[in-house]
């Protein structure tokens, strides 16, 4: 009766295959989920207006009146903004963010350079664009984008201040005054944008708000290269019908996306970091994704707004640029936290991440938190594991009798199986009991894989000694080797398969898994080593107890 071993081997193979398949899906191909799509012209530099008529936000801005101290900025000169979390550069032409550095994140471990998301240079183009288009929109002028003025070229969030407003000013040829305000908040990665239109002319002003992210096809600078596979780099859209849908750059090129919604956002994702524009929720906008030459553009266009003569109107939106911190994303927009993509095991990965963060807040070390999570998981499944280990210990105990049955019945597999089933029934042995620990822990293992690969909190998180980044592979392969040795230790406690071919396969498994785990994040391998070690201790105690009873 060999089906138990076939079942165990099949379970291990399927679990390993699913893990590798998901790795390939997340870090190799740029696969996407489907989104409602329709064709749209790709030759336009700014998005087209829709015919929907929304109601724009009407709130006066205290800074709408252009102060006397503003001045033109020299061509090519940028406006710099520094907060406690961000350092940004604003191009006065259009008032766009063309550089954004994260002050709490290093570009590479051990180097002083901050990680940069937005940049506009010969190596990479990744910027945001926003403004007003339509009949009277200054960004749709045939003379080009508006060139804003400002009171100064360097802004810094002062110590003790909770927020910082950066105001840009522009007056068109009709005398209409525009104030583009970026509002920064201490400790935040979201930026509030308010564009105030002061219509001092004698006719109504008509236009629409647009905001978009523009990126070329250069590789992700935050990618974790392992086995030649790449993290997902591309766009994402959320609306009422689909809370979260990926749309790759290749899909944008094949068929542009155009979705009308009053709830949602657009984003560009890369490993650990995200940028997203969030329109005012409840107001109808058109989410769009397309290519324009060598650039991928994903953004939204608001419905036309009319501002009466002598009135002011404010069109607002929110930009998020920073790490995939779930609490920050949840505070920015509904469903934006889904950009931390835990895959189909999200229902298990989220509690694991919650448990990890709770434990880490006390032990202040993500590696120790992973170890304690293993202890918690083992405690939850202690009785189930104990029952399966008892079954395996009994099979080990009756190994000699199984060998005798094989000699007795030779190649008559049918009689051999019947005799083994009789023995199992008599001794109350569950032939599949030994598979349960593997089947139970594999979903946890897969879920933790997603947690470690998607959670920016573990990026560059140190453990001890040579492990200075739990999200990357062990540089000296110590943990994978320990993992292989622990698998061999477990096999020594397991009953020897009656089939010689199966026995050889089981001996090869530790070597194969060790090789497979060489490129895995060290935090994930640490989980597996600790799990195997605790399993060995539990199984050893149970096996010795069964043998003593005999």
Secondary structure by P-SEA (a helix, b strand, c coil): ccaaaaaaaaaaaaaaaaaaaaaaaacccccccccbbbbbbccccbbbbccbbbbcbbbbbcccccccccccccccbbbbbbccccccccccccccccbbbbccccccccccccccccccccccccbbbbbbbccccccccccccbbbbcccccccccccccbbbbbbbbbccccbbbbbbbbbbccccbbbbbbbbbccccbbbbbbbbbbcccccccccccccccccccccbbbbbcccccbbbbcaaaaaabbbbbbbccccccccccccbbbbbccccbbbbbbccccccbbbbbbbbcbbbbcccbbbbbbbbbbbccccaaaaaacccccccccccccaaaaaaaaaaaaaaaaaacccaaaaaaaaaaaaaaaaaaaaaaaaaaaaaaaaaaaaaaaaaaacccaaaaaaaaaaaaaaaacccccccaaaaaaaaaaaaaaaaaaacccccccccccccccccccccccaaaaaaaaaaaaaaaaaccccccaaaaaaaaaaaaaaaaaaccccaaaaaaaaaaaaaaaaaaaaaaaaaaaac
